[in-house]
Amino acid sequence: MTAAKKSPVQRVAPQIIDEIIELSLGLDEEQAMARLRRMNGFVHFLANPTVVGTDNIPEGPVLYISNHSTMAMDVLVAVPALVEASGRFVRGMSDEIMYRYDWSRKFVTSQGAVMGHARIGDALFKAGKDILLFPG
């Protein structure tokens, strides 16, 4: 029998997963939210995003699920809009390719993104953090 091929995410070393969790949980959320608020002015110049149903956002951690549009530019609209609507920092999950190199891993996590991985999601939820996921 041939062993099943592992996906790139399954091949990520456990210490890298731990590093991403540590960097994400150590993120200065106030500074990150301020950066997103500045970006939100630019976003409103290009589009007028509306978040409907904010009264349905629960107290605890939230997993927001959405679909991508052309070139994934919707992340630049969705994250600031969700931060503005909820008053909480939202971490976007992204593909493991963004985390393959030390420099890119540190940059992406410094912007609030995390790799799409079950251990990372579990750790963030246990810490009460919100996540935005664009599956597929």
ROGULUM-467808 format. One record per residue (C-alpha): residue in three letters; x, y, z. Coordinates in steps of 0.25 Angstrom, whole numbers, plus 5000, padded with zeros to 4 digits. Layout:
<sites>
ALAXYZ ...
</sites>
This chain:
<sites>
MET500050005000 THR500550144997 ALA500550255008 ALA499550365005 LYS500150495001 LYS500150605012 SER499650735008 PRO500550855010 VAL499850895023 GLN500050755029 ARG501550765026 VAL501750895034 ALA502650875046 PRO501950875059 GLN502950985064 ILE502451075052 ILE501051055057 ASP501451095071 GLU502251215066 ILE500951265058 ILE500151245070 GLU501151315079 LEU501251435069 SER499751445068 LEU499451445082 GLY500551545085 LEU500051645075 ASP499751785079 GLU498251785075 GLU498051935078 GLN499151965069 ALA498651875058 MET497251925060 ALA497752065058 ARG498452025045 LEU497151965040 ARG496352085044 ARG497352165035 MET497152065024 ASN495652075026 GLY495652215021 PHE496252175008 VAL495352055007 HIS494152145008 PHE494752234997 LEU494652104988 ALA493452034993 ASN492352055003 PRO492351925011 THR491151895020 VAL491151795032 VAL489751745034 GLY489351675047 THR490351735057 ASP489351705068 ASN489551555065 ILE491051555068 PRO491251475081 GLU492151515093 GLY493151405091 PRO494051375079 VAL493451375065 LEU493751295053 TYR493351385041 ILE493251315028 SER493251375014 ASN493551355000 HIS494651414992 SER494351504980 THR495351544969 MET496851544974 ALA496451534988 MET496351684990 ASP495151664998 VAL495951635010 LEU496351785010 VAL494951815011 ALA494451705020 VAL495451715031 PRO495351865034 ALA493851865033 LEU493751745043 VAL494651825052 GLU493851945051 ALA492551875053 SER492951785064 GLY493951875072 ARG494851745072 PHE496151715065 VAL495851605054 ARG496951515050 GLY496851465035 MET497351325032 SER498151305020 ASP498851195012 GLU500151125017 ILE500951185006 MET500951315013 TYR501651255025 ARG502751165018 TYR503851275020 ASP504251335033 TRP504251475028 SER502851455021 ARG502251385033 LYS502651495043 PHE502151605033 VAL500851535031 THR500551505046 SER500951645049 GLN499751695040 GLY498851605048 ALA498751485039 VAL498951345043 MET499151215035 GLY497851125033 HIS498151015042 ALA497350945053 ARG498350965064 ILE498451105061 GLY496951125061 ASP496751045074 ALA497751135081 LEU497151265076 PHE495751215080 LYS496251175094 ALA496851315095 GLY495551375091 LYS496051435078 ASP495151455065 ILE495551385052 LEU495151415037 LEU495251295028 PHE495051295013 PRO495051145010 GLY495451094997 
</sites>
